[in-house]
Amino acid sequence: MASSPVPHEPPIYRRIADRLRQAILAGEFRDGDRLPGENALMSEYGIARATARQALAVLINEGVAVPKRGSGVYVRHFRPIRRHGSRRLSREQWGTGKAIWDSDVTGRPFTVDDIVIAREAAAEDVGRVLGCGEVWVRRRRYSVDGRPVQLAASHFPADLVEGTPITVPDTGPGGVYARLGDLGHAPVHFTEEVRARMPSPDEAAKLRLPAGTPVIEVCRSAFAAGGTAVELNKMIIDAASYVLQYDFDA
Amino acid sequence: MASSPVPHEPPIYRRIADRLRQAILAGEFRDGDRLPGENALMSEYGIARATARQALAVLINEGVAVPKRGSGVYVRHFRPIRRHGSRRLSREQWGTGKAIWDSDVTGRPFTVDDIVIAREAAAEDVGRVLGCGEVWVRRRRYSVDGRPVQLAASHFPADLVEGTPITVPDTGPGGVYARLGDLGHAPVHFTEEVRARMPSPDEAAKLRLPAGTPVIEVCRSAFAAGGTAVELNKMIIDAASYVLQYDFDA
């Protein structure tokens, strides 16, 4: 155990990766650009091929670069979307707070497609959370700047929302939460469960994920006063496109 | 767009995966057991090889199973650790709330090793958040049931904590937050930023991750009253071992 002050120098491959990442963030390389290859890095830094490969692997692992077979490594840069779990407590109130990851806080327009609305039998886990056998589900895909970034499936207890605008495409002003409010079941509390895993082939196709990009799965339960679960939204998120932010007091 | 009630039946490979997962969760297959192979699934369900492969791929993607070359697919079952971002609002107050993912809420003992404590130059992102050029950092690895599950590196502004127990292995009762309190900088607010990505080779080795398992990166900033950032903890988490839970009010 080293408990005395020592300087900490990251290994060379990591410093090269840091420099390339900074160049990407600074706009010197843009989305779709080819990065310097192994040969170029070897001669520029006087390093072995394995080291050059390691440096590029760091960026590939982070999802900021994508290898194309026989052609090199290309920038996949997308300013990540910052998703606030709890706006009420969010960073605006913490003036000096600076974020680890650069991202857009302000509104980038989403487009929505692949909308499917249906009444169906609840999957086992959904039925357990919502306490019902049938659900109305609203499925859709979100894209930003033409890039699919999220698949979402909101589930509602079928008998609770049957015959309401929650079962049709246009839910009206304020959306589904306003409609739950009309029914006397406005959400007052949310729980989000977050996991990460590799995507299924179907998810990878719908989100157009390059090989090796994981997804974040967010399951958001909404509870009305008294603790009744009124919605379960399962979100599958391109991990390279998002930063999730949660704020809370001690 | 289908907006009329239609029954929703998942594809056959997914139903087989669901059945195998339930058998794992029910303890019929245990950690390290070999799952039925493609041939066994083909004859049991009367399906094509590609379908059997898809079913097993679902479990591999979820991190519940691991392929071993030429030998089959094996259970990698680990009851995930539920990590509460904000205890104060947590599910205990939401009596009827049921979780999507089965996991241990109660205390499973962590063991800690690979402890390194050092004063060092702040990495660019760390320095920006903490507003300093040098930090004291406390690095360690957490394991549960003998399995490494998390690498953590807590950073503190060097001049703030120099000469305090935060710079030595035993920080005393209440740990680093109590010591920050002694200094008049008790954390009152936390921000967590969450991302997922593939691990670096070094992270994969330290967490003993099988190929294809992503990590979740949690960057937790602690703020004292007035908004001063007093700690930045970078956690690298085995995605197959954790569910992160966040609770907040509407």
Interface residues (C-beta under 8 A of the other chain):
Chain A: M1 A2 S3 S4 P5 V6 P7 H8 P10 D18 Q54 A57 V58 I60 N61 E62 G63 P80 G85 S86 R88 L89 R91 W94 G95 T96 G97 K98 A99 I100 W101 I115 V116 I117 A118 R119 E120 A121 A123 E124 D125 R128 V129 G131 V137 T167 V168 P169 A186 P187 V188 H189 F190 T191 E192 E193 V194 R195 A196 R197 M198 P199 S200 P201 G212 P214 V215 I216 C219 S221 F223 G227 T228 A229 L232 A239 A240 Y242 V243 L244 Q245 Y246 D247 F248 D249 A250
Chain B: M1 A2 S3 S4 P5 V6 P7 H8 P10 D18 Q54 A57 V58 I60 N61 E62 G63 P80 G85 S86 R88 L89 R91 W94 G95 T96 G97 K98 A99 I100 W101 I115 V116 I117 A118 R119 E120 A121 A123 E124 D125 R128 V129 G131 V137 T167 V168 P169 A186 P187 V188 H189 F190 T191 E192 E193 V194 R195 A196 R197 M198 P199 S200 P201 G212 P214 V215 I216 C219 S221 A222 F223 G227 T228 A229 L232 A239 A240 Y242 V243 L244 Q245 Y246 D247 F248 D249 A250
